[in-house]
Amino acid sequence: MNHDLIYQLEQHLCEDVLQLLHAGTEIASEQGQSLYLVGGVVRDLLLGRANFDLDLVVEGDAIKLASLLGQREGGEVVVHPRFGTAKFRRGGLAFDLATARAETYSRPGVLPAVHPGSIEDDLRRRDFTINAMAINLSGDSFGKLIDPYGGESDLKLKLIRILHQRSFIDDATRILRALRYEMRLGFQLEAGTEELLRRDVAMLHTMTGERIRHELELILAEERPEKILHRAEELGVLKEIYPTLSGDSWIMEKFEQARLGSYPSLRAIYFSLLASRFSPQEGEAFIERLKIPGAIARIIRDTLSLKAGLRILETPKLPHSAIYRLLHGYSSQAIVAGALASDSALIRQNLELYLNKLRYVKPSLNGRALQQMGLSPGPRLGEILHALEEARLDQKVKSKDQEEELVRRWLSE
């Protein structure tokens, strides 16, 4: 029994979680099964970090165990029979249970074939030594660390180390995960791991666009994603994802500025900045390579389309209505990306003016009000509404009374 680990469990897991873990252990024992806490939560407990993303592995039947736990303790259980997994929820608590399994790869880049196995098999299929540890939650072994690959030692040495020489060949997304953990934890790649990464970096071409994009999204969700991208460029990783993808000093600066702006939809802005120096053709190829879904793909396209017309915004004393006409219809994230990417103070000023003020400007009079003033429905009414909007943008009118006066003048002409 590892008393230090039990202490860490008690310190970093709330009482309700500990109670559920003990209940799960009791049920597992009754079923002749063994229950383990695995992966990232074990790593973070050893580092003294809180991690509420709990993963449990069962030597036996995870779905049965989760169902019995739900019946005994109360809670919602969602099962995935195809994968032998279940998610348990009670109140604000949730954790995943999986049946211990072994994996085999028929060829590089494909998803592995899985079959039931032991906890040792389950740890053997993982990516890095620091993620290939488990804590036994069963009986007298409660709190015992299972560490077949020296993960605890690598935590102390601050190293990211793969488990075997074919690790990056079997699953090249581990290349991106290695860099994400390296930067997040302030660790470094173990020398042999870095050598194998450089050797196998071209294996990223064996991965589907969806899987690469998923890893890139996880990178963009990190606190300082630009550091990971910069490291990826140093190691030749980004060009294997897309030839002109860059993590240079410009990207580092722009990502930091984006974060300081506290913009919503930061991930979309990051994607747009990554693509902002592409041509429209490169942008389309990038979207296709990573199978980027509709909403973010549209923002990337908006960013590149907008870039072509931004020089107009350098015109001195440009009317507000002209700024509005140029930018209306583009997504706000694309306009933010355009402002961040531009080196022109005047362009940035006009983009920010639109974002902060002009896009919200609307005339007080609407179509119904114009009809009450004598206008009939039709093109003429639409033209006057549009002209009113421009007059309001250019501050030629500043109130409803002034709008009505302007409309009466137009009608009398």
N, C-alpha and C positions, 0 to 999 in steps of 0.2 A: 504494500500500500504506500503510495506516494503522498505523504502528508502535505507537502508543499502544494501539490496539484489540488488536493481537496480544499485547501485554504483558498487557492485561486478560484476554484469553482464557487465557493461560498461567498467570496468577495465580489466577484464579477457577474454572478447570475442571481437574479432576484429569487425571493423565497418561493414564489409560485412556480417558477421554472424548475427549481431544485426539487420541489414536491412532485411535479409531473415526471421528472427524470427518475426519481425513486419509485414512483408508481409504475413507470414503464419497465424499470429493472425488475420489479417484483413480478409483473405479468410475464415478462420474458422468462424469468426463472421457472415460473409455474408451467410454461410451455416448453421447457427444456431448451430455451434459446439464450443467446448472449447479446447484450446491447452495448454499443460503443458510441462515444462522441468522437467525431472525426473531422479532419480537414482544417479549414481556416480558423474555426473557433479554438481548436487545440493550439494552433500556432499563436494566436493572439493571447490566449490565457498564459502561455509560457512567456510571452513578451510583456505581460501585465496590462494588456489592452482589453477594453470591453468590446465584445462582439456578440450581438444578439441574433446573428444569422446562424441558427443551430442546425447541424446536420447529424443525424443518427444513422448508424448502420446496424442491422440485425443479422446475426448468423441464424437464419431460419426463414421466417415469413413476415416481412415488414407490414404487409397489408393486414394480416390477421392481428398482429400486435397493435397496430394503430386502431383497428376497429374495436378491439377489447379495451384499449385505453380510453377511447371515446365513450364506450358504454359505462365504464367504471367511474371515470372522472368528469364526464360531461364535456362536450365539445364537438366541433364539426370535423369530420374526416372526409377528405377528398382522395380517392384512390385512382391509381393509374396502373391497371393490371398488366398492360403490355410491358411496362418497365419495372414492375415489382416495387413500386414506390407509393408513398402516401404522404399527404400533408395534414397535420393535426393543427386545429385552431381552437382556442378558447379565450374569449375576450380579446385582449390585445396581444396575446401570446400565440406564436406559431412556430412550428419546426417541421423539418422534412425527415421522413424515415425511408430508408432504402434497404432492400435485401442485399447482403454482401454478394459481390459478383466479381467474376474474372472477365477479362476482355482479350480478344485476339483481333489483329488487323490483317485483312486479306491482301490489302495493298495500301500504299501511302495515300492519305487524304480522305479515305472513306471512313464512315462511322464504323466503330468496331462491332463485332459480334459479341454478345454478352451471354453468360450463363452463371448460375448460382455458384458461389464459392465461399471461401473463408475470409476472415478479416485480413489475413495476410495477402490473399489474392486481391482484395479490394484496395489495399494500400499500394500494391504493386502497380496498379493501373493508373496511379495519380501522376501529377506533372512534376513536382519538385519535392525534394526531401523535406522541406519545412511544411509542406502540405500533406505529407504521407505519414502522419502520426495519428494515433487514436488514444483515447482514454477509456479504459474498461470501466463499465458502470455496473458490473455484475458481482453480486455477493461479496465474498472476501477479497476479490480483486478490485473492488471499487476504488477508483483513483489511480490505478496502475497505468503508467505510460507504455504504450506499444510503439516502438521507434526503430523499425528494422533498417532504416537507411541513414541514420545519423542526423535526423532533422534537428534535434535539440542542440547538437554540437554546431550545426551550420547556423542556427539562430544566434548562438554566442559569437560565432565568427562573422556574422552578418553576410552570409553567402547565399546566392541563389544557385542551386545545383540540381540538374536533372537526374533521373534515376538510372538511365541506361543510354547507351550510345545511339540507339535508334529512336529516341524519344521525339526529336524534332521531325524525323522522317515520318513516323507514324501519324503525328498530329502537329502540323506546322503552326497551328494557332498558339501552341505553347511558346513560340518565339515572342509573340506579342504579350502574352501573359508574363513571361520572364521579365520583360522590360517594365511592365506595369508594377510588378512586385518590387523590382529593384529600386525604382524611383519612389514608390509609396513608402517602403520601409526604410529607405536610406541604406540599402544593402548594395552589394556589387555581384556581378556574375562571377561564379567560380571559374578559374582560368580554363579548365577543360570544357566547361559548359559554353563559355564564350567562343572557344575554338570550334566546337560543334555547331553552334549557332551560325557562325560565319560560313562554315562548310555547307550547312543545310538551308541557308536562307532562301535559295531558289525553290525550295519545297512549298513555299507559300503559293506557288502557282497550282499546286494540287488541291488547294482548298476552294470551296465554293465562295462566291461573292457574299452570300448571306453570313457565312461563318466569319469571314474576315471583317465584315461590317459590324457584326456583333462584338467582336473584340475591340474594334476601333471605338465603338460607342462606349464600351467599358472604360477605355482610356480617356475619352472625353468627359466621363463622369468623375474622373479623379480630381483631386484638389488642384494640382498643377499639371494638366495634361501636356502642356508645351514642353516640359522637361522630358517626358517620355518620348514625345515625337522627335525632339532634338537628338536623344540617344538613339532612337530608331534610325534616324538619318546617318548618324556616325557609323552605325553598323551595317549600312546598306539595306536596311529592311524596307524603308518606305518605297524605294524605287521598284521593289519586287511586288508591292501592292499596286502601285500605279506609277509609270515612269517619271512623271513630272510632279509627283506629290512631294512636298517639302516640309521639313521641320526646322528651317533655318532661323537665324536671329530675328528676321522680320516677323515670322509666325509667332515666335516667342513673345515679341513685343506686343503684337496685336491681340494675342490671347489674353495677356495680362490686362491690357486696356479694356477688353470686353468684360472681364471679371470685375474690374473696378467700377464699371458702369452699372452693375447689378441689373442687367437686362433679363427679362423673362426669356424662356426658350433658348438658353445659352448653348445647348447642344446644337441647335439648328444654326446659330450664329458661328459656332466653331466650324461646322461643316462648310458653311458659306465662305469663311475666311480661308479654309484649306483650298477651296476651289477658285477663290477670287482672282488669282493670276492666270487661270486657264483661259484658253479660247473657248467659245461656245461649243466647238466640236470636241475639245478635250473634256469639257464639262459633261457632255452627253456620254462620252466613253467612260468617264469616272462613275457616273450614275449607273451605267450598265454594269461595269466591273463589280461594283459593290452591291448591286441590286438595291439601290437606295429607294425607299418607299415614297409614295406620292407626295406627301406634305413637304418633306425635306427636299426632295428632288425639285419641287416647284420653287422653293426658296433659293436653291442653288441656281436654277435657270433664271429666276428674277435677278439675282445678284449679277450674273454675267450679262444679261440683257441691259440692266440699268447702267452697268459700267460703260457701255458704248455711248450713252447720252450724258454722262456726268459733266463733260466739259462745258455744256450749256450753263451749268450752275456757277461757272466762273465769270459769267457776264456781270459787270458792275451794275448795281441798282436794279437787278432783275425784278420785275413785278412779282408779287406774291402769287398772283393767279398763274403766272408762267411756271413757277416752281410747283404749284399744285398740279397743273396739267401734266407736267413731266413725271411726277412721282405717284399720282393717284392710280391705284390699281396694283401697285407693287406691294408685296408683303412687307410688314414693318421690319422683320428680321433681315430681309435683303437690304433695306435702306440703312439699318444699323451697320450691317457688314460693309456696305458701301462707304459709310462715314468713317468707320474704323480703318478701312483699307486705303482711303484717299490721303494723299500727301498735301492736298490743297486746303488751307484754312478756310477759304471762302466756300468751297464745296462742302466741307464739313459743317460750316455754319448754316448753309441753306438746307442741308439734309436734316440737321437737328431742328431748325425752324419748322420744317414740315412735320417732323415726328412729334414735337412738343406743342405745336400750336395750329398750323395750317390745316392739318387733316381733320381737325375738330370744328373748323369754321363752317357754319351753315346759315343760309338766310333765314330770317324769322318767318317770312311768308312761304307758304306751301301751295301746292296746286289748288286746293280747295279755296284758300284765301284769294288767289288770283281769279278764280271763277266768280267769287262773290264781288270782285271789282269789275266784272264785266267780260272777262276773257272766256272764250269757248275752249273746250278740250281740243287738243290738236298740236301740230308742230310748233305753232306760234307760242303756245303756253310753255312748251318745253324750252324754247329758245330764251324766253324771258326768265324762266327759273335759272337757267345756266348763266345768263347775263347778271342776274341778281347775286348769284354765288360769287362770280368774279368781282363784282363791285364790292361785295362784303370782304373778300380776301384782300383787295387792294385798298380797303378802308375808305372807299368813296362814299359809302354809307355805313353808319355805325349803330343804327337803331331801326326798329320796326317802322316808326313814323317816317324816317328818311327813305326806307325801302318803298313804302306806299307812295311817297311823293315822287320818287324816281319812276315807278311803274306808271303813275298817272301822266307824267311827262312823256314817257315812251308811247303811251296810248294816244296822246293828243297829237303826236307828230305824224 
